[in-house]
Amino acid sequence: MQSKNRYYCSQKFWWLSVDLQKMETMSCCAASPHKITHTWLEKNTGSLFNTKELQQERQHMLANKKVESCSATCWKAEDAGLPSRRTSMGSDVITHTDINATPEILHIILGNQCNMTCSYCCKQYSSAWYQDIAQNGTYAVDSQDDRFIINTKDTLLSRIGQKKITERDTVQFILNEIQQTTKVKNVSKLEITGGEPFLYSGLDELLNKFQNIDNIDIFSGLGVNTARFEAEITKLKKYKNNITLTISAENTENFYEFNRAGNTWKRFKENIECLKKHKMDYSFNSVLSNLTIFGIHEFEQFAKGHIINYQPCNDPDFLAINVLDQESKEHVIEKTSQTNNHSKKIIMQAIDKEPTKIQHKNFSNYIKEFAKRKNKNLLMFPKSMLQWIKHNE
């Protein structure tokens, strides 16, 4: 039997993410990023996946030491007895031990252009979230990071158009580096995400660069008008790669439109029908938070027959599954106990934990402000939860 390590995560050894807009790399979509520069790349050709920082992090993990870049979404949650991305994916099993690693999955972030402000997302992955904060100001929550604050870097990045991003010398250098990396036999899949990839005019050009990779997975929230979406899907048919879609969603009807603000349930279903029409394979990625678990079981019925990958929401921590009143928790437990889906394990492991006073306060302030800005009512949620957040006023 393979052993486990308290602070080991196999993803550090086989997964590489590159953000073309911010010029950063990550060894996990939940980890803190590392900055990359053209100068460094020129001096260290072929080392995009083996920077000094990444190799040091792998060494620490093998020595059972905490890696700081994993604190927000994994160590903090696990220390509180909650499921993390690491544990829910089974990445705590020791499978790789060479710190000079070769990526098996490459993950390219095109940028943050997106029409949606999903309840658990942030400015880093959504330009609509950036616009919300830029126009309406911060949210009244105590945060350890700047997810609800517009800084100088955010403002500068917002002024860079799609064309300028792809034309930058450093981006082209990075793409050439990635192309060289994909020639290694270990690379089995390319993942493309954003933002919303189908809003990027350069998606077709990017796919042309990586026709040597057999499996390409495009991550989408389907927040694109159906006419444009169908045109983009039609373009994909010309490629010989096995191109699939991973769709971000976890709710239906009103719960969907609340948690996936900026899209409608009607358009979401129309885009799903488009995928069926063109016989495109797709799966789902569902984030389990205290706002999404109320509609998750209805969504599982809707998505029946398709794979659903679940991720617990731990950042921000006030959206974690356990940050609820007791009556709402009992309702969720009763409904969840009747299912046999993988979400059951994550929900049941987390929901009994007692939320802190600051989590209660932050959640109350956040959900009321979020609903106000998106012009949504909260009546779909349990009355006891609404009373709970009101008592915090």
Contacts in CASP RR format, 6 or more apart in sequence:
PFRMAT RR
TARGET T0000
AUTHOR 0000-0000-0000
METHOD contacts of the structure
MODEL  1
MQSKNRYYCSQKFWWLSVDLQKMETMSCCAASPHKITHTWLEKNTGSLFN
TKELQQERQHMLANKKVESCSATCWKAEDAGLPSRRTSMGSDVITHTDIN
ATPEILHIILGNQCNMTCSYCCKQYSSAWYQDIAQNGTYAVDSQDDRFII
NTKDTLLSRIGQKKITERDTVQFILNEIQQTTKVKNVSKLEITGGEPFLY
SGLDELLNKFQNIDNIDIFSGLGVNTARFEAEITKLKKYKNNITLTISAE
NTENFYEFNRAGNTWKRFKENIECLKKHKMDYSFNSVLSNLTIFGIHEFE
QFAKGHIINYQPCNDPDFLAINVLDQESKEHVIEKTSQTNNHSKKIIMQA
IDKEPTKIQHKNFSNYIKEFAKRKNKNLLMFPKSMLQWIKHNE
2 93 0 8 1.000
2 94 0 8 1.000
2 95 0 8 1.000
3 93 0 8 1.000
3 94 0 8 1.000
4 92 0 8 1.000
4 93 0 8 1.000
4 94 0 8 1.000
5 61 0 8 1.000
5 62 0 8 1.000
5 64 0 8 1.000
5 92 0 8 1.000
5 94 0 8 1.000
6 64 0 8 1.000
7 60 0 8 1.000
7 61 0 8 1.000
7 64 0 8 1.000
7 65 0 8 1.000
7 66 0 8 1.000
7 67 0 8 1.000
7 75 0 8 1.000
8 61 0 8 1.000
8 62 0 8 1.000
8 64 0 8 1.000
8 92 0 8 1.000
8 94 0 8 1.000
9 28 0 8 1.000
9 61 0 8 1.000
9 67 0 8 1.000
9 70 0 8 1.000
9 74 0 8 1.000
9 86 0 8 1.000
9 91 0 8 1.000
9 92 0 8 1.000
10 90 0 8 1.000
10 91 0 8 1.000
10 92 0 8 1.000
10 93 0 8 1.000
10 94 0 8 1.000
10 95 0 8 1.000
10 96 0 8 1.000
11 27 0 8 1.000
11 28 0 8 1.000
11 86 0 8 1.000
11 89 0 8 1.000
11 91 0 8 1.000
12 27 0 8 1.000
12 28 0 8 1.000
12 54 0 8 1.000
12 57 0 8 1.000
12 58 0 8 1.000
12 61 0 8 1.000
12 67 0 8 1.000
13 58 0 8 1.000
13 95 0 8 1.000
13 96 0 8 1.000
13 97 0 8 1.000
13 98 0 8 1.000
13 101 0 8 1.000
14 96 0 8 1.000
14 101 0 8 1.000
14 102 0 8 1.000
14 103 0 8 1.000
14 104 0 8 1.000
14 105 0 8 1.000
15 27 0 8 1.000
15 28 0 8 1.000
15 103 0 8 1.000
15 104 0 8 1.000
15 105 0 8 1.000
15 107 0 8 1.000
16 25 0 8 1.000
16 26 0 8 1.000
16 27 0 8 1.000
16 48 0 8 1.000
16 49 0 8 1.000
16 103 0 8 1.000
16 105 0 8 1.000
16 106 0 8 1.000
16 107 0 8 1.000
16 181 0 8 1.000
17 25 0 8 1.000
17 26 0 8 1.000
17 27 0 8 1.000
17 28 0 8 1.000
17 29 0 8 1.000
17 107 0 8 1.000
17 108 0 8 1.000
17 109 0 8 1.000
18 24 0 8 1.000
18 25 0 8 1.000
18 48 0 8 1.000
18 106 0 8 1.000
18 107 0 8 1.000
18 108 0 8 1.000
18 109 0 8 1.000
18 174 0 8 1.000
18 178 0 8 1.000
19 25 0 8 1.000
19 26 0 8 1.000
19 33 0 8 1.000
19 109 0 8 1.000
19 111 0 8 1.000
20 108 0 8 1.000
20 109 0 8 1.000
20 110 0 8 1.000
20 111 0 8 1.000
20 165 0 8 1.000
20 166 0 8 1.000
20 171 0 8 1.000
20 174 0 8 1.000
20 175 0 8 1.000
21 109 0 8 1.000
21 110 0 8 1.000
21 111 0 8 1.000
21 112 0 8 1.000
21 157 0 8 1.000
21 160 0 8 1.000
21 165 0 8 1.000
22 33 0 8 1.000
22 109 0 8 1.000
22 111 0 8 1.000
22 157 0 8 1.000
23 35 0 8 1.000
23 36 0 8 1.000
23 37 0 8 1.000
23 170 0 8 1.000
23 171 0 8 1.000
23 174 0 8 1.000
24 33 0 8 1.000
24 34 0 8 1.000
24 35 0 8 1.000
24 36 0 8 1.000
25 33 0 8 1.000
25 34 0 8 1.000
25 36 0 8 1.000
25 48 0 8 1.000
25 51 0 8 1.000
25 54 0 8 1.000
26 32 0 8 1.000
26 33 0 8 1.000
26 34 0 8 1.000
27 54 0 8 1.000
27 57 0 8 1.000
27 69 0 8 1.000
28 70 0 8 1.000
28 85 0 8 1.000
29 107 0 8 1.000
30 70 0 8 1.000
30 72 0 8 1.000
30 73 0 8 1.000
30 74 0 8 1.000
30 85 0 8 1.000
30 315 0 8 1.000
31 69 0 8 1.000
31 70 0 8 1.000
31 73 0 8 1.000
32 68 0 8 1.000
32 69 0 8 1.000
32 70 0 8 1.000
32 72 0 8 1.000
34 51 0 8 1.000
34 53 0 8 1.000
34 54 0 8 1.000
36 48 0 8 1.000
36 51 0 8 1.000
36 170 0 8 1.000
36 174 0 8 1.000
37 170 0 8 1.000
38 169 0 8 1.000
38 170 0 8 1.000
38 173 0 8 1.000
41 48 0 8 1.000
41 170 0 8 1.000
41 173 0 8 1.000
41 174 0 8 1.000
41 177 0 8 1.000
42 173 0 8 1.000
44 51 0 8 1.000
45 177 0 8 1.000
46 177 0 8 1.000
46 180 0 8 1.000
46 181 0 8 1.000
48 174 0 8 1.000
48 177 0 8 1.000
48 178 0 8 1.000
48 181 0 8 1.000
49 101 0 8 1.000
49 102 0 8 1.000
49 103 0 8 1.000
49 181 0 8 1.000
50 100 0 8 1.000
50 101 0 8 1.000
55 99 0 8 1.000
55 100 0 8 1.000
57 67 0 8 1.000
57 69 0 8 1.000
58 99 0 8 1.000
58 101 0 8 1.000
59 99 0 8 1.000
60 66 0 8 1.000
60 67 0 8 1.000
61 67 0 8 1.000
62 97 0 8 1.000
62 99 0 8 1.000
66 75 0 8 1.000
70 86 0 8 1.000
72 144 0 8 1.000
72 145 0 8 1.000
72 314 0 8 1.000
72 315 0 8 1.000
73 84 0 8 1.000
73 85 0 8 1.000
73 314 0 8 1.000
73 315 0 8 1.000
74 84 0 8 1.000
74 85 0 8 1.000
74 86 0 8 1.000
74 87 0 8 1.000
74 314 0 8 1.000
75 84 0 8 1.000
76 314 0 8 1.000
76 317 0 8 1.000
77 83 0 8 1.000
77 84 0 8 1.000
77 312 0 8 1.000
77 314 0 8 1.000
77 317 0 8 1.000
77 320 0 8 1.000
78 84 0 8 1.000
78 86 0 8 1.000
78 87 0 8 1.000
80 353 0 8 1.000
81 350 0 8 1.000
81 353 0 8 1.000
82 312 0 8 1.000
82 314 0 8 1.000
82 320 0 8 1.000
82 321 0 8 1.000
82 322 0 8 1.000
82 349 0 8 1.000
82 350 0 8 1.000
82 353 0 8 1.000
83 312 0 8 1.000
83 345 0 8 1.000
83 346 0 8 1.000
83 349 0 8 1.000
83 350 0 8 1.000
84 312 0 8 1.000
84 314 0 8 1.000
85 91 0 8 1.000
85 311 0 8 1.000
85 312 0 8 1.000
85 314 0 8 1.000
86 92 0 8 1.000
88 310 0 8 1.000
88 311 0 8 1.000
88 312 0 8 1.000
88 346 0 8 1.000
102 184 0 8 1.000
102 186 0 8 1.000
102 187 0 8 1.000
103 181 0 8 1.000
103 184 0 8 1.000
103 186 0 8 1.000
103 187 0 8 1.000
104 186 0 8 1.000
104 187 0 8 1.000
104 188 0 8 1.000
104 189 0 8 1.000
105 187 0 8 1.000
105 188 0 8 1.000
105 189 0 8 1.000
105 190 0 8 1.000
105 191 0 8 1.000
106 178 0 8 1.000
106 181 0 8 1.000
106 182 0 8 1.000
106 187 0 8 1.000
106 189 0 8 1.000
106 190 0 8 1.000
106 191 0 8 1.000
107 190 0 8 1.000
107 191 0 8 1.000
107 193 0 8 1.000
108 178 0 8 1.000
108 190 0 8 1.000
108 191 0 8 1.000
108 192 0 8 1.000
108 193 0 8 1.000
108 206 0 8 1.000
109 125 0 8 1.000
109 193 0 8 1.000
109 194 0 8 1.000
109 195 0 8 1.000
110 165 0 8 1.000
110 192 0 8 1.000
110 193 0 8 1.000
110 194 0 8 1.000
110 195 0 8 1.000
110 197 0 8 1.000
110 200 0 8 1.000
110 202 0 8 1.000
110 203 0 8 1.000
110 206 0 8 1.000
111 165 0 8 1.000
111 194 0 8 1.000
111 195 0 8 1.000
111 200 0 8 1.000
112 123 0 8 1.000
112 124 0 8 1.000
112 125 0 8 1.000
112 126 0 8 1.000
112 127 0 8 1.000
112 130 0 8 1.000
112 157 0 8 1.000
112 194 0 8 1.000
112 195 0 8 1.000
113 127 0 8 1.000
113 162 0 8 1.000
113 194 0 8 1.000
113 195 0 8 1.000
113 196 0 8 1.000
113 199 0 8 1.000
113 200 0 8 1.000
114 125 0 8 1.000
114 126 0 8 1.000
114 127 0 8 1.000
114 128 0 8 1.000
114 129 0 8 1.000
114 194 0 8 1.000
114 195 0 8 1.000
114 196 0 8 1.000
114 199 0 8 1.000
114 223 0 8 1.000
115 128 0 8 1.000
115 196 0 8 1.000
115 199 0 8 1.000
115 223 0 8 1.000
115 224 0 8 1.000
115 262 0 8 1.000
115 263 0 8 1.000
116 126 0 8 1.000
116 128 0 8 1.000
116 196 0 8 1.000
116 221 0 8 1.000
116 223 0 8 1.000
116 260 0 8 1.000
116 261 0 8 1.000
116 262 0 8 1.000
116 263 0 8 1.000
117 126 0 8 1.000
117 128 0 8 1.000
117 129 0 8 1.000
117 132 0 8 1.000
117 261 0 8 1.000
117 262 0 8 1.000
117 374 0 8 1.000
118 126 0 8 1.000
118 248 0 8 1.000
118 259 0 8 1.000
118 260 0 8 1.000
118 261 0 8 1.000
118 287 0 8 1.000
119 258 0 8 1.000
119 259 0 8 1.000
119 260 0 8 1.000
119 261 0 8 1.000
119 289 0 8 1.000
119 291 0 8 1.000
119 292 0 8 1.000
119 319 0 8 1.000
119 370 0 8 1.000
120 259 0 8 1.000
120 287 0 8 1.000
120 289 0 8 1.000
120 291 0 8 1.000
120 292 0 8 1.000
120 313 0 8 1.000
120 316 0 8 1.000
120 319 0 8 1.000
121 129 0 8 1.000
122 129 0 8 1.000
122 147 0 8 1.000
122 148 0 8 1.000
123 129 0 8 1.000
123 130 0 8 1.000
123 133 0 8 1.000
123 147 0 8 1.000
123 150 0 8 1.000
123 154 0 8 1.000
124 147 0 8 1.000
125 194 0 8 1.000
125 195 0 8 1.000
126 195 0 8 1.000
127 158 0 8 1.000
127 195 0 8 1.000
128 262 0 8 1.000
130 150 0 8 1.000
130 154 0 8 1.000
130 158 0 8 1.000
132 373 0 8 1.000
133 139 0 8 1.000
133 148 0 8 1.000
133 149 0 8 1.000
133 150 0 8 1.000
134 150 0 8 1.000
134 158 0 8 1.000
136 373 0 8 1.000
137 148 0 8 1.000
137 150 0 8 1.000
138 148 0 8 1.000
138 149 0 8 1.000
139 148 0 8 1.000
139 365 0 8 1.000
139 366 0 8 1.000
139 369 0 8 1.000
139 370 0 8 1.000
140 365 0 8 1.000
140 366 0 8 1.000
140 369 0 8 1.000
141 148 0 8 1.000
141 316 0 8 1.000
141 318 0 8 1.000
141 362 0 8 1.000
141 365 0 8 1.000
141 366 0 8 1.000
142 358 0 8 1.000
142 361 0 8 1.000
142 362 0 8 1.000
143 316 0 8 1.000
143 362 0 8 1.000
147 316 0 8 1.000
162 200 0 8 1.000
162 201 0 8 1.000
162 202 0 8 1.000
163 201 0 8 1.000
165 171 0 8 1.000
166 172 0 8 1.000
166 202 0 8 1.000
166 205 0 8 1.000
175 206 0 8 1.000
175 209 0 8 1.000
178 210 0 8 1.000
179 209 0 8 1.000
179 210 0 8 1.000
181 187 0 8 1.000
182 190 0 8 1.000
182 210 0 8 1.000
182 212 0 8 1.000
182 213 0 8 1.000
183 212 0 8 1.000
187 213 0 8 1.000
188 214 0 8 1.000
188 215 0 8 1.000
189 213 0 8 1.000
189 215 0 8 1.000
189 216 0 8 1.000
189 217 0 8 1.000
190 210 0 8 1.000
190 213 0 8 1.000
190 215 0 8 1.000
190 216 0 8 1.000
190 217 0 8 1.000
191 216 0 8 1.000
191 217 0 8 1.000
191 218 0 8 1.000
191 219 0 8 1.000
191 246 0 8 1.000
192 203 0 8 1.000
192 206 0 8 1.000
192 207 0 8 1.000
192 216 0 8 1.000
192 217 0 8 1.000
192 218 0 8 1.000
192 219 0 8 1.000
193 218 0 8 1.000
193 219 0 8 1.000
194 200 0 8 1.000
194 219 0 8 1.000
196 220 0 8 1.000
196 221 0 8 1.000
196 223 0 8 1.000
196 224 0 8 1.000
197 203 0 8 1.000
197 218 0 8 1.000
197 219 0 8 1.000
197 220 0 8 1.000
198 218 0 8 1.000
198 220 0 8 1.000
198 223 0 8 1.000
198 224 0 8 1.000
198 228 0 8 1.000
198 229 0 8 1.000
198 232 0 8 1.000
199 224 0 8 1.000
200 206 0 8 1.000
203 218 0 8 1.000
203 232 0 8 1.000
204 235 0 8 1.000
207 216 0 8 1.000
207 236 0 8 1.000
207 239 0 8 1.000
207 241 0 8 1.000
207 243 0 8 1.000
210 216 0 8 1.000
210 241 0 8 1.000
211 239 0 8 1.000
211 240 0 8 1.000
211 241 0 8 1.000
213 241 0 8 1.000
214 241 0 8 1.000
214 242 0 8 1.000
215 241 0 8 1.000
215 242 0 8 1.000
215 244 0 8 1.000
216 239 0 8 1.000
216 241 0 8 1.000
216 242 0 8 1.000
216 243 0 8 1.000
216 244 0 8 1.000
217 243 0 8 1.000
217 244 0 8 1.000
217 245 0 8 1.000
217 246 0 8 1.000
218 243 0 8 1.000
218 244 0 8 1.000
218 245 0 8 1.000
218 246 0 8 1.000
219 245 0 8 1.000
219 246 0 8 1.000
219 247 0 8 1.000
219 248 0 8 1.000
219 285 0 8 1.000
220 245 0 8 1.000
220 246 0 8 1.000
220 247 0 8 1.000
220 248 0 8 1.000
221 247 0 8 1.000
221 248 0 8 1.000
221 249 0 8 1.000
221 260 0 8 1.000
221 263 0 8 1.000
222 229 0 8 1.000
222 247 0 8 1.000
222 249 0 8 1.000
222 263 0 8 1.000
222 267 0 8 1.000
222 268 0 8 1.000
222 271 0 8 1.000
222 272 0 8 1.000
223 229 0 8 1.000
223 262 0 8 1.000
223 263 0 8 1.000
223 267 0 8 1.000
223 268 0 8 1.000
223 271 0 8 1.000
224 232 0 8 1.000
224 271 0 8 1.000
225 267 0 8 1.000
226 267 0 8 1.000
226 270 0 8 1.000
226 271 0 8 1.000
226 274 0 8 1.000
229 271 0 8 1.000
229 274 0 8 1.000
230 274 0 8 1.000
230 278 0 8 1.000
233 274 0 8 1.000
233 275 0 8 1.000
233 278 0 8 1.000
233 280 0 8 1.000
234 278 0 8 1.000
236 243 0 8 1.000
236 280 0 8 1.000
237 278 0 8 1.000
243 280 0 8 1.000
244 280 0 8 1.000
244 281 0 8 1.000
244 282 0 8 1.000
244 283 0 8 1.000
245 275 0 8 1.000
245 280 0 8 1.000
245 281 0 8 1.000
245 282 0 8 1.000
245 283 0 8 1.000
246 282 0 8 1.000
246 283 0 8 1.000
246 284 0 8 1.000
246 285 0 8 1.000
246 309 0 8 1.000
247 272 0 8 1.000
247 282 0 8 1.000
247 283 0 8 1.000
247 284 0 8 1.000
247 285 0 8 1.000
248 260 0 8 1.000
248 284 0 8 1.000
248 285 0 8 1.000
248 286 0 8 1.000
248 287 0 8 1.000
249 256 0 8 1.000
249 260 0 8 1.000
249 268 0 8 1.000
249 284 0 8 1.000
249 285 0 8 1.000
249 286 0 8 1.000
249 299 0 8 1.000
249 303 0 8 1.000
250 259 0 8 1.000
250 284 0 8 1.000
250 286 0 8 1.000
250 287 0 8 1.000
250 288 0 8 1.000
250 292 0 8 1.000
250 295 0 8 1.000
250 296 0 8 1.000
250 299 0 8 1.000
251 258 0 8 1.000
251 259 0 8 1.000
251 260 0 8 1.000
251 292 0 8 1.000
251 295 0 8 1.000
251 296 0 8 1.000
251 298 0 8 1.000
251 299 0 8 1.000
252 265 0 8 1.000
252 295 0 8 1.000
252 298 0 8 1.000
252 299 0 8 1.000
252 302 0 8 1.000
253 265 0 8 1.000
253 298 0 8 1.000
254 265 0 8 1.000
254 380 0 8 1.000
255 292 0 8 1.000
255 294 0 8 1.000
255 295 0 8 1.000
255 298 0 8 1.000
255 380 0 8 1.000
256 263 0 8 1.000
256 265 0 8 1.000
256 268 0 8 1.000
256 299 0 8 1.000
257 263 0 8 1.000
257 264 0 8 1.000
257 265 0 8 1.000
257 376 0 8 1.000
258 291 0 8 1.000
258 371 0 8 1.000
258 374 0 8 1.000
258 376 0 8 1.000
258 380 0 8 1.000
259 289 0 8 1.000
259 291 0 8 1.000
259 292 0 8 1.000
260 268 0 8 1.000
261 370 0 8 1.000
261 374 0 8 1.000
261 376 0 8 1.000
262 374 0 8 1.000
272 282 0 8 1.000
275 282 0 8 1.000
282 306 0 8 1.000
283 306 0 8 1.000
283 307 0 8 1.000
283 308 0 8 1.000
283 309 0 8 1.000
284 303 0 8 1.000
284 306 0 8 1.000
284 307 0 8 1.000
284 308 0 8 1.000
284 309 0 8 1.000
285 308 0 8 1.000
285 309 0 8 1.000
285 311 0 8 1.000
286 292 0 8 1.000
286 296 0 8 1.000
286 299 0 8 1.000
286 308 0 8 1.000
286 309 0 8 1.000
286 310 0 8 1.000
286 311 0 8 1.000
286 343 0 8 1.000
287 310 0 8 1.000
287 311 0 8 1.000
287 312 0 8 1.000
287 313 0 8 1.000
288 296 0 8 1.000
288 310 0 8 1.000
288 311 0 8 1.000
288 312 0 8 1.000
288 313 0 8 1.000
288 321 0 8 1.000
288 343 0 8 1.000
288 346 0 8 1.000
288 347 0 8 1.000
289 313 0 8 1.000
289 319 0 8 1.000
289 320 0 8 1.000
289 321 0 8 1.000
290 313 0 8 1.000
290 319 0 8 1.000
290 320 0 8 1.000
290 321 0 8 1.000
290 322 0 8 1.000
290 323 0 8 1.000
290 324 0 8 1.000
290 363 0 8 1.000
291 319 0 8 1.000
291 367 0 8 1.000
291 381 0 8 1.000
292 313 0 8 1.000
293 321 0 8 1.000
293 332 0 8 1.000
293 336 0 8 1.000
293 347 0 8 1.000
294 332 0 8 1.000
294 380 0 8 1.000
294 381 0 8 1.000
294 382 0 8 1.000
296 343 0 8 1.000
296 347 0 8 1.000
297 335 0 8 1.000
297 336 0 8 1.000
297 339 0 8 1.000
297 341 0 8 1.000
300 308 0 8 1.000
300 339 0 8 1.000
300 341 0 8 1.000
300 343 0 8 1.000
308 341 0 8 1.000
308 342 0 8 1.000
308 343 0 8 1.000
310 342 0 8 1.000
310 343 0 8 1.000
310 346 0 8 1.000
312 320 0 8 1.000
312 321 0 8 1.000
312 346 0 8 1.000
312 350 0 8 1.000
313 319 0 8 1.000
313 320 0 8 1.000
313 321 0 8 1.000
314 320 0 8 1.000
316 362 0 8 1.000
316 366 0 8 1.000
317 323 0 8 1.000
317 359 0 8 1.000
318 355 0 8 1.000
318 358 0 8 1.000
318 359 0 8 1.000
318 360 0 8 1.000
318 362 0 8 1.000
318 363 0 8 1.000
318 366 0 8 1.000
319 363 0 8 1.000
319 366 0 8 1.000
320 350 0 8 1.000
320 355 0 8 1.000
320 359 0 8 1.000
321 346 0 8 1.000
321 347 0 8 1.000
321 350 0 8 1.000
321 351 0 8 1.000
322 329 0 8 1.000
322 350 0 8 1.000
322 351 0 8 1.000
322 352 0 8 1.000
322 353 0 8 1.000
322 354 0 8 1.000
322 355 0 8 1.000
323 355 0 8 1.000
323 359 0 8 1.000
323 360 0 8 1.000
323 363 0 8 1.000
324 332 0 8 1.000
324 351 0 8 1.000
324 355 0 8 1.000
324 385 0 8 1.000
324 388 0 8 1.000
325 384 0 8 1.000
325 385 0 8 1.000
325 387 0 8 1.000
325 388 0 8 1.000
326 384 0 8 1.000
327 382 0 8 1.000
327 384 0 8 1.000
327 385 0 8 1.000
328 381 0 8 1.000
328 382 0 8 1.000
328 384 0 8 1.000
328 385 0 8 1.000
328 388 0 8 1.000
329 351 0 8 1.000
329 352 0 8 1.000
331 382 0 8 1.000
332 347 0 8 1.000
332 351 0 8 1.000
333 348 0 8 1.000
333 351 0 8 1.000
336 343 0 8 1.000
336 344 0 8 1.000
336 347 0 8 1.000
336 348 0 8 1.000
337 344 0 8 1.000
337 348 0 8 1.000
355 363 0 8 1.000
360 388 0 8 1.000
360 392 0 8 1.000
361 392 0 8 1.000
363 389 0 8 1.000
364 388 0 8 1.000
364 389 0 8 1.000
364 390 0 8 1.000
364 392 0 8 1.000
364 393 0 8 1.000
365 392 0 8 1.000
367 378 0 8 1.000
367 389 0 8 1.000
368 378 0 8 1.000
368 389 0 8 1.000
370 376 0 8 1.000
371 377 0 8 1.000
371 378 0 8 1.000
378 386 0 8 1.000
379 386 0 8 1.000
END
